[in-house]
Amino acid sequence: MITGSKIKLVRQLKNVSTKTLADELNIDISSYLRIERGVTKLTELRVEIILKTLDVTREFVEQLHNFSKD
């Protein structure tokens, strides 16, 4: 399962800013941060945009363990 915290982990590892992902999703940064915190549910379209922007596969992200506490 792809979660906001897994996306956050990959984003940080790839040194991609929250602004970059927010811009790609056509939303403001605070809305994007709600996705990472799990407050806003991820749609399939948003997942696809995020995966493409981060240049990772769905399988890679799904296999990550969530080590963050948030």
N, CA, C and O atoms as a printed pandas DataFrame, in Angstrom:
     atom_number atom_name residue_name chain_id  residue_number  x_coord  y_coord  z_coord
0              1         N          MET        A               1    0.839   -1.178    0.000
1              2        CA          MET        A               1    0.000    0.000    0.000
2              3         C          MET        A               1    0.887    1.247    0.000
3              4         O          MET        A               1    1.890    1.317    0.711
4              5         N          ILE        A               2    0.502    2.203   -0.797
5              6        CA          ILE        A               2    1.234    3.462   -0.843
6              7         C          ILE        A               2    0.592    4.428    0.145
7              8         O          ILE        A               2   -0.602    4.720    0.069
8              9         N          THR        A               3    1.404    4.912    1.063
9             10        CA          THR        A               3    0.919    5.842    2.085
10            11         C          THR        A               3    1.662    7.164    1.974
11            12         O          THR        A               3    2.719    7.254    1.349
12            13         N          GLY        A               4    1.101    8.158    2.575
13            14        CA          GLY        A               4    1.735    9.465    2.590
14            15         C          GLY        A               4    3.105    9.436    3.225
15            16         O          GLY        A               4    4.019   10.115    2.757
16            17         N          SER        A               5    3.265    8.666    4.278
17            18        CA          SER        A               5    4.562    8.610    4.943
18            19         C          SER        A               5    5.611    7.919    4.072
19            20         O          SER        A               5    6.787    8.280    4.126
20            21         N          LYS        A               6    5.208    6.936    3.276
21            22        CA          LYS        A               6    6.145    6.304    2.354
22            23         C          LYS        A               6    6.538    7.283    1.246
23            24         O          LYS        A               6    7.699    7.338    0.842
24            25         N          ILE        A               7    5.587    8.035    0.773
25            26        CA          ILE        A               7    5.883    9.045   -0.242
26            27         C          ILE        A               7    6.848   10.080    0.327
27            28         O          ILE        A               7    7.785   10.501   -0.350
28            29         N          LYS        A               8    6.618   10.483    1.558
29            30        CA          LYS        A               8    7.503   11.453    2.204
30            31         C          LYS        A               8    8.929   10.908    2.275
31            32         O          LYS        A               8    9.886   11.626    1.983
32            33         N          LEU        A               9    9.069    9.653    2.658
33            34        CA          LEU        A               9   10.382    9.028    2.758
34            35         C          LEU        A               9   11.097    9.050    1.410
35            36         O          LEU        A               9   12.264    9.436    1.335
36            37         N          VAL        A              10   10.418    8.647    0.360
37            38        CA          VAL        A              10   11.029    8.635   -0.973
38            39         C          VAL        A              10   11.349   10.058   -1.423
39            40         O          VAL        A              10   12.413   10.309   -1.989
40            41         N          ARG        A              11   10.444   10.972   -1.176
41            42        CA          ARG        A              11   10.672   12.368   -1.561
42            43         C          ARG        A              11   11.936   12.898   -0.898
43            44         O          ARG        A              11   12.750   13.556   -1.546
44            45         N          GLN        A              12   12.101   12.617    0.374
45            46        CA          GLN        A              12   13.284   13.077    1.095
46            47         C          GLN        A              12   14.559   12.395    0.587
47            48         O          GLN        A              12   15.596   13.042    0.437
48            49         N          LEU        A              13   14.477   11.103    0.327
49            50        CA          LEU        A              13   15.644   10.377   -0.180
50            51         C          LEU        A              13   16.078   10.894   -1.550
51            52         O          LEU        A              13   17.265   10.896   -1.876
52            53         N          LYS        A              14   15.118   11.324   -2.333
53            54        CA          LYS        A              14   15.405   11.817   -3.678
54            55         C          LYS        A              14   15.640   13.326   -3.708
55            56         O          LYS        A              14   15.861   13.901   -4.774
56            57         N          ASN        A              15   15.593   13.956   -2.560
57            58        CA          ASN        A              15   15.795   15.412   -2.465
58            59         C          ASN        A              15   14.833   16.202   -3.350
59            60         O          ASN        A              15   15.226   17.145   -4.038
60            61         N          VAL        A              16   13.577   15.799   -3.316
61            62        CA          VAL        A              16   12.528   16.514   -4.049
62            63         C          VAL        A              16   11.767   17.353   -3.034
63            64         O          VAL        A              16   11.408   16.868   -1.961
64            65         N          SER        A              17   11.528   18.595   -3.372
65            66        CA          SER        A              17   10.852   19.492   -2.430
66            67         C          SER        A              17    9.344   19.242   -2.413
67            68         O          SER        A              17    8.766   18.706   -3.359
68            69         N          THR        A              18    8.741   19.644   -1.317
69            70        CA          THR        A              18    7.276   19.575   -1.238
70            71         C          THR        A              18    6.658   20.482   -2.293
71            72         O          THR        A              18    5.605   20.166   -2.847
72            73         N          LYS        A              19    7.308   21.609   -2.572
73            74        CA          LYS        A              19    6.802   22.534   -3.581
74            75         C          LYS        A              19    6.768   21.877   -4.968
75            76         O          LYS        A              19    5.815   22.060   -5.725
76            77         N          THR        A              20    7.802   21.122   -5.286
77            78        CA          THR        A              20    7.840   20.439   -6.584
78            79         C          THR        A              20    6.657   19.500   -6.738
79            80         O          THR        A              20    5.974   19.517   -7.762
80            81         N          LEU        A              21    6.412   18.679   -5.720
81            82        CA          LEU        A              21    5.286   17.739   -5.809
82            83         C          LEU        A              21    3.951   18.471   -5.788
83            84         O          LEU        A              21    3.030   18.106   -6.519
84            85         N          ALA        A              22    3.842   19.482   -4.967
85            86        CA          ALA        A              22    2.592   20.255   -4.937
86            87         C          ALA        A              22    2.327   20.874   -6.303
87            88         O          ALA        A              22    1.195   20.853   -6.789
88            89         N          ASP        A              23    3.361   21.421   -6.921
89            90        CA          ASP        A              23    3.199   22.015   -8.253
90            91         C          ASP        A              23    2.777   20.973   -9.276
91            92         O          ASP        A              23    1.897   21.235  -10.097
92            93         N          GLU        A              24    3.388   19.803   -9.238
93            94        CA          GLU        A              24    3.024   18.731  -10.181
94            95         C          GLU        A              24    1.570   18.287   -9.993
95            96         O          GLU        A              24    0.895   17.923  -10.956
96            97         N          LEU        A              25    1.100   18.323   -8.747
97            98        CA          LEU        A              25   -0.283   17.933   -8.445
98            99         C          LEU        A              25   -1.269   19.089   -8.617
99           100         O          LEU        A              25   -2.483   18.911   -8.515
100          101         N          ASN        A              26   -0.717   20.280   -8.881
101          102        CA          ASN        A              26   -1.546   21.477   -9.044
102          103         C          ASN        A              26   -2.339   21.799   -7.775
103          104         O          ASN        A              26   -3.517   22.153   -7.823
104          105         N          ILE        A              27   -1.648   21.664   -6.636
105          106        CA          ILE        A              27   -2.250   22.003   -5.345
106          107         C          ILE        A              27   -1.242   22.842   -4.557
107          108         O          ILE        A              27   -0.067   22.905   -4.919
108          109         N          ASP        A              28   -1.697   23.479   -3.491
109          110        CA          ASP        A              28   -0.756   24.260   -2.683
110          111         C          ASP        A              28    0.018   23.328   -1.738
111          112         O          ASP        A              28   -0.348   22.169   -1.539
112          113         N          ILE        A              29    1.083   23.866   -1.173
113          114        CA          ILE        A              29    1.968   23.053   -0.333
114          115         C          ILE        A              29    1.236   22.504    0.891
115          116         O          ILE        A              29    1.453   21.354    1.272
116          117         N          SER        A              30    0.381   23.305    1.506
117          118        CA          SER        A              30   -0.325   22.809    2.698
118          119         C          SER        A              30   -1.236   21.627    2.348
119          120         O          SER        A              30   -1.382   20.700    3.144
120          121         N          SER        A              31   -1.839   21.659    1.177
121          122        CA          SER        A              31   -2.666   20.518    0.738
122          123         C          SER        A              31   -1.802   19.294    0.499
123          124         O          SER        A              31   -2.192   18.176    0.834
124          125         N          TYR        A              32   -0.624   19.506   -0.082
125          126        CA          TYR        A              32    0.283   18.387   -0.300
126          127         C          TYR        A              32    0.738   17.777    1.033
127          128         O          TYR        A              32    0.782   16.555    1.178
128          129         N          LEU        A              33    1.069   18.622    1.990
129          130        CA          LEU        A              33    1.514   18.122    3.293
130          131         C          LEU        A              33    0.428   17.300    3.989
131          132         O          LEU        A              33    0.738   16.373    4.737
132          133         N          ARG        A              34   -0.838   17.634    3.746
133          134        CA          ARG        A              34   -1.935   16.825    4.296
134          135         C          ARG        A              34   -1.929   15.423    3.695
135          136         O          ARG        A              34   -2.318   14.462    4.359
136          137         N          ILE        A              35   -1.490   15.299    2.443
137          138        CA          ILE        A              35   -1.357   13.979    1.822
138          139         C          ILE        A              35   -0.270   13.192    2.547
139          140         O          ILE        A              35   -0.475   12.033    2.907
140          141         N          GLU        A              36    0.883   13.819    2.762
141          142        CA          GLU        A              36    1.983   13.123    3.447
142          143         C          GLU        A              36    1.606   12.717    4.857
143          144         O          GLU        A              36    2.047   11.672    5.335
144          145         N          ARG        A              37    0.802   13.518    5.530
145          146        CA          ARG        A              37    0.400   13.196    6.907
146          147         C          ARG        A              37   -0.750   12.196    6.951
147          148         O          ARG        A              37   -1.102   11.705    8.024
148          149         N          GLY        A              38   -1.330   11.894    5.808
149          150        CA          GLY        A              38   -2.427   10.932    5.754
150          151         C          GLY        A              38   -3.787   11.539    6.052
151          152         O          GLY        A              38   -4.765   10.811    6.224
152          153         N          VAL        A              39   -3.864   12.866    6.116
153          154        CA          VAL        A              39   -5.131   13.541    6.390
154          155         C          VAL        A              39   -6.011   13.522    5.133
155          156         O          VAL        A              39   -7.225   13.330    5.206
156          157         N          THR        A              40   -5.365   13.728    3.981
157          158        CA          THR        A              40   -6.067   13.713    2.701
158          159         C          THR        A              40   -5.789   12.387    2.007
159          160         O          THR        A              40   -4.636   11.979    1.869
160          161         N          LYS        A              41   -6.836   11.729    1.578
161          162        CA          LYS        A              41   -6.700   10.428    0.921
162          163         C          LYS        A              41   -6.060   10.599   -0.452
163          164         O          LYS        A              41   -6.351   11.552   -1.175
164          165         N          LEU        A              42   -5.188    9.665   -0.794
165          166        CA          LEU        A              42   -4.543    9.665   -2.102
166          167         C          LEU        A              42   -5.479    9.089   -3.151
167          168         O          LEU        A              42   -6.040    8.008   -2.972
168          169         N          THR        A              43   -5.641    9.812   -4.238
169          170        CA          THR        A              43   -6.386    9.267   -5.374
170          171         C          THR        A              43   -5.406    8.533   -6.279
171          172         O          THR        A              43   -4.199    8.759   -6.203
172          173         N          GLU        A              44   -5.913    7.674   -7.116
173          174        CA          GLU        A              44   -5.051    6.935   -8.042
174          175         C          GLU        A              44   -4.308    7.887   -8.979
175          176         O          GLU        A              44   -3.134    7.671   -9.276
176          177         N          LEU        A              45   -4.974    8.920   -9.436
177          178        CA          LEU        A              45   -4.333    9.892  -10.315
178          179         C          LEU        A              45   -3.174   10.580   -9.605
179          180         O          LEU        A              45   -2.102   10.748  -10.185
180          181         N          ARG        A              46   -3.379   10.972   -8.374
181          182        CA          ARG        A              46   -2.307   11.622   -7.617
182          183         C          ARG        A              46   -1.140   10.674   -7.370
183          184         O          ARG        A              46    0.019   11.084   -7.445
184          185         N          VAL        A              47   -1.433    9.420   -7.080
185          186        CA          VAL        A              47   -0.367    8.440   -6.890
186          187         C          VAL        A              47    0.474    8.340   -8.157
187          188         O          VAL        A              47    1.703    8.350   -8.088
188          189         N          GLU        A              48   -0.173    8.245   -9.299
189          190        CA          GLU        A              48    0.549    8.125  -10.566
190          191         C          GLU        A              48    1.426    9.347  -10.832
191          192         O          GLU        A              48    2.561    9.204  -11.287
192          193         N          ILE        A              49    0.921   10.526  -10.557
193          194        CA          ILE        A              49    1.700   11.755  -10.751
194          195         C          ILE        A              49    2.902   11.773   -9.814
195          196         O          ILE        A              49    4.010   12.120  -10.223
196          197         N          ILE        A              50    2.683   11.405   -8.574
197          198        CA          ILE        A              50    3.771   11.386   -7.583
198          199         C          ILE        A              50    4.839   10.373   -7.979
199          200         O          ILE        A              50    6.029   10.682   -7.923
200          201         N          LEU        A              51    4.435    9.171   -8.378
201          202        CA          LEU        A              51    5.395    8.143   -8.784
202          203         C          LEU        A              51    6.225    8.613   -9.970
203          204         O          LEU        A              51    7.441    8.419  -10.005
204          205         N          LYS        A              52    5.569    9.224  -10.930
205          206        CA          LYS        A              52    6.280    9.720  -12.115
206          207         C          LYS        A              52    7.256   10.833  -11.725
207          208         O          LYS        A              52    8.397   10.848  -12.187
208          209         N          THR        A              53    6.819   11.746  -10.891
209          210        CA          THR        A              53    7.676   12.861  -10.475
210          211         C          THR        A              53    8.878   12.366   -9.684
211          212         O          THR        A              53    9.984   12.879   -9.855
212          213         N          LEU        A              54    8.676   11.382   -8.825
213          214        CA          LEU        A              54    9.767   10.839   -8.020
214          215         C          LEU        A              54   10.596    9.799   -8.780
215          216         O          LEU        A              54   11.646    9.365   -8.307
216          217         N          ASP        A              55   10.110    9.404   -9.971
217          218        CA          ASP        A              55   10.802    8.428  -10.813
218          219         C          ASP        A              55   11.038    7.113  -10.072
219          220         O          ASP        A              55   12.149    6.585  -10.028
220          221         N          VAL        A              56    9.949    6.606   -9.490
221          222        CA          VAL        A              56    9.981    5.318   -8.799
222          223         C          VAL        A              56    8.778    4.495   -9.221
223          224         O          VAL        A              56    7.793    5.028   -9.733
224          225         N          THR        A              57    8.865    3.202   -9.004
225          226        CA          THR        A              57    7.743    2.328   -9.327
226          227         C          THR        A              57    6.824    2.174   -8.123
227          228         O          THR        A              57    7.218    2.403   -6.979
228          229         N          ARG        A              58    5.623    1.791   -8.406
229          230        CA          ARG        A              58    4.650    1.502   -7.351
230          231         C          ARG        A              58    5.183    0.392   -6.442
231          232         O          ARG        A              58    5.058    0.468   -5.220
232          233         N          GLU        A              59    5.769   -0.622   -7.039
233          234        CA          GLU        A              59    6.274   -1.758   -6.277
234          235         C          GLU        A              59    7.361   -1.324   -5.295
235          236         O          GLU        A              59    7.394   -1.788   -4.155
236          237         N          PHE        A              60    8.246   -0.437   -5.738
237          238        CA          PHE        A              60    9.304    0.052   -4.860
238          239         C          PHE        A              60    8.718    0.724   -3.626
239          240         O          PHE        A              60    9.126    0.435   -2.501
240          241         N          VAL        A              61    7.771    1.611   -3.838
241          242        CA          VAL        A              61    7.186    2.357   -2.720
242          243         C          VAL        A              61    6.378    1.424   -1.818
243          244         O          VAL        A              61    6.436    1.542   -0.594
244          245         N          GLU        A              62    5.632    0.505   -2.410
245          246        CA          GLU        A              62    4.815   -0.406   -1.606
246          247         C          GLU        A              62    5.663   -1.292   -0.700
247          248         O          GLU        A              62    5.217   -1.670    0.384
248          249         N          GLN        A              63    6.871   -1.626   -1.126
249          250        CA          GLN        A              63    7.718   -2.524   -0.348
250          251         C          GLN        A              63    8.478   -1.827    0.769
251          252         O          GLN        A              63    9.087   -2.489    1.608
252          253         N          LEU        A              64    8.451   -0.514    0.791
253          254        CA          LEU        A              64    9.142    0.219    1.852
254          255         C          LEU        A              64    8.464   -0.012    3.184
255          256         O          LEU        A              64    7.241   -0.125    3.270
256          257         N          HIS        A              65    9.270   -0.080    4.208
257          258        CA          HIS        A              65    8.746   -0.133    5.563
258          259         C          HIS        A              65    8.650    1.288    6.066
259          260         O          HIS        A              65    9.511    2.115    5.763
260          261         N          ASN        A              66    7.637    1.576    6.812
261          262        CA          ASN        A              66    7.455    2.931    7.330
262          263         C          ASN        A              66    8.218    3.073    8.627
263          264         O          ASN        A              66    7.788    2.594    9.676
264          265         N          PHE        A              67    9.361    3.740    8.542
265          266        CA          PHE        A              67   10.191    3.940    9.720
266          267         C          PHE        A              67    9.907    5.270   10.409
267          268         O          PHE        A              67   10.355    5.504   11.531
268          269         N          SER        A              68    9.165    6.132    9.736
269          270        CA          SER        A              68    8.914    7.436   10.356
270          271         C          SER        A              68    7.804    7.311   11.389
271          272         O          SER        A              68    6.961    6.416   11.319
272          273         N          LYS        A              69    7.827    8.224   12.344
273          274        CA          LYS        A              69    6.841    8.172   13.427
274          275         C          LYS        A              69    5.601    9.003   13.120
275          276         O          LYS        A              69    4.655    9.010   13.907
276          277         N          ASP        A              70    5.594    9.707   11.980
277          278        CA          ASP        A              70    4.435   10.552   11.677
278          279         C          ASP        A              70    3.541    9.964   10.629
279          280         O          ASP        A              70    2.528   10.565   10.273
